[in-house]
């Protein structure tokens, strides 16, 4: 990757009809580091206009890529939900700027039409995920990190948590049942469980609290933060948007 490619980021605005699973509008701008972009019904990048939604503020979101990550601030009157790739979604606090280092981030601007999802999608291959490492001390020995996932373990994990790993993100992602995953992988349900149990054991070595069962995505999120799964390198323009199940937080 050239320096110019690494320093260029993409901001994509999409409005999605959830019921029909179709993209109603899409627009994209490329930014250099330090360039600020206003997003909203009257922003530099328009959202909530092609499929009119007055619940999206005229000035809903500001995005500015910096040398070490995204600087974002939500001003949307109905709120905005942050969807970092392969991490838990959460509300952005209105009027409180945040700095975020992550290669793929979705921000869902909540409007007044529940059948529409207004997405702002942030893409930059420069903001790589730095594996989380425990603090070191001269008096303690740093534990050896867990082994990488095997191909079989990775296949089980990515099959069960496909929606959690999707780019563009899925609002309220649902997991695939172990039974359905077993059919898809051509193995037994017990084998899927055993593979996920081994994956979860890696997360316990990294400090995850004990969980019951293997369908809680917290261990997936932790392994992603530690670099055990590669971040997507494709962009929205290169992909068809995946099927979605409406599960908004509002």
N, C-alpha and C positions, 0 to 999 in steps of 0.2 A: 504494500500500500504506500502511495506517495504521501509526502507531507501535506500536500494540498488536499488530497482525498481524506486524510485523517482529520484535517481541521474543518472540513465541511460537514455540516449537520443538516438533516432534513426534518422539517415539521410538516406533517400531513393532517389536514382537517377532513373528517368524514362524518356524514350523517347517515345513520343506518336505520332502516325500517325493520324493527325486531321481528314482527310477526311474519313478514315475507322474507326475512333474512337477506335483504338486498341493500346495496349501497346506493343511496339516493343522490349523494353529491360527494365529490372529493376534490381537494385542492392541495397544492404542495408548494412550499418555498424552501430554498436552501439558504443557510445562514453561515457566515464566518464567525469565528470566535469574537465575542464582544458585541455582536449585533443583536439588537432587541427587536422582538416581534410582538405586536399587540393582536390578540385574537378575540373575536366576538362578532356580534351582528354588525358592528361598524368598525371592525378592526382591520389591520393590514391583511389578515387572513380571516375570511368571513366564515362564520358558523351560525347555523340557525336561520339562514336566509333563503336558500333554495327550497327547502321544506320549512316554511316559516314557523318559528317558535320564539315567541316574545319572552318566554321564560329564560332564555339565554341572554345574558346582559350584553349591552352594546360594547362594553369593555369588560370582557370576562376573564381574560388570562394574559399574563405577560411571560414570555419565555426568552431567556438570553443564555446562549451557550458560553461557558467560560473555559479557561485553560484546563480545569480539572472537573468539569461536570456542568450540569444544567442549573440555572438559576430561574426558579419559577415562582410566580405569585398569582393566586386566584383572587379575583374580585367578583366572581359570578354570584348573583344574588341568591340563586337556588343551591349553590354549593358545587363542589367539584370532587371527584373521586380519583385517587391516584392508583394506577395499576402498573407497577413496575413488572417487567417480564419475570414470570416464575416466582413472584413474591405475593404475599397477602395484600389485598386491596385495602385502602383506608381513605378517610376523608382528608382533604387539604383544608387547613385552617384559613378562612378568608382574611386577606390583608396581612398575612404573615409569610414573608418570603422564605423559600426553602432552597437549599443547595443539594442537588441529587447527582451522584455519579453512578450511572447505569447505562448500558448501551441501547436499551429499548425500553421506553416508558410510554404508557397510555394514560391520558387524563380524560375522564368522562365528565363533560359539562352537563349538569342536570338542568333540564328545561321544564316546561309545563305540559309537554305532550309525552305521556308515558310510553307511547308506542315508538318513540324515536330515541336513539342514542346518538349523542353528539360527541365524537372522539377527537382529541388532539393527540397525535402519535409522534413521539420524538425518537429519532434514530441517529445514532452516531457510533461508528466503529472505533472512534478514538477513546471513548469512555469504557474501557475494558473493565471487567469485574476483577478486582483485586482480591485474591483468596484471603479470607479472614484467618488470622493466626492468633493463637493465645499469646498474651504478654510473657516475656521472658524475664528471668532474674538470674543474677550471678550465683544464687544459692540453690537454684533448682535446675533440673534437667528438662529441656523441652521434649514433650512426648512425641514419638514418631507419629506422623499423620496416618490415618487409615489408608489401606490400599485402594487404588482406583476401582471403580465398578467394573465387573465383567460385562461382556456383551450381553449375556443372558439376563443379568440383573438390570442392565440399562434398558433392555427391551421390555421387561416387565414394568419397570418404573414409568417409562415414557408411554406405554400403552394404557396403563391405569390412569395416569395423570395427564393425558394428552391435552385436555382443555386448559389445565393449569400452565402448560408449557407452550400454548399457542401464541403465535404472533401473526396478525394483531391480537390483542388480548380479548378474552371472553369475559363478560360481566357475570359474576356469580358462577364460576366454572364448576362443572359437575364431573365427578370421577366415573370411570367405567368400572362396573362391578367385576369382582375377581372371576366370576363365572364367565362373563362376556369376554374378559381379557384372555382367559384360558382358551376359549373357542378361537379367538383371533390369532393367538400365538401357536395353537395346535398342541397345547400341553394340558396337564390336569390343573384343576383349581388349586390343589394342594401344592403343586410345583410353583404356581404364581405366588402363593402365600410365602413359601419358603424363600423364594428369591427376594421378595420385598422385605422379609424379616432380616435377611442378610444385609440388605441396603440400609435398613433402619439401624442395624447394629453399628454401621459406619457413623451414623449421625450421633449415636450414644457416645461413641469414642470422642466425638467433637464437642460434647457437652450438652447434648439435647436432654431435656427432662424426659422421664419415662412416659411412654404412651401405651394405651391399650389398643391393640390392633394395628394394622398397617395401612389404613385408609385415611389417616389424619395427615394432611399435606405439610405439616410443620417440618417434618424431617426432609421433605423434598426442598422446601425453601432454604433450610440450613445447608444442605449439600450444594445447592446452587451458589450460595454466598461463599462457600469454600472452594468453588471452582471444579466441582465434580461433574457438572454437566455444562457443555459448551453453550454459549449464548448464540442466538440466531445471527446469521450474517446477511440474510436476505432482507429486502426492504418491502414495504407495503406495495410499491409499484410492481414488484416481481411476483406477488402472490394474489390468489383469490382469497377473499375474506372467508374464514371458516364458519360453519354453522354455529349458531348461538342459541342459548336458552335464556330468555329474559329473567333476570334475578336481581333487579336493582336494589341498592341499599336504601333508597328513599322510602 
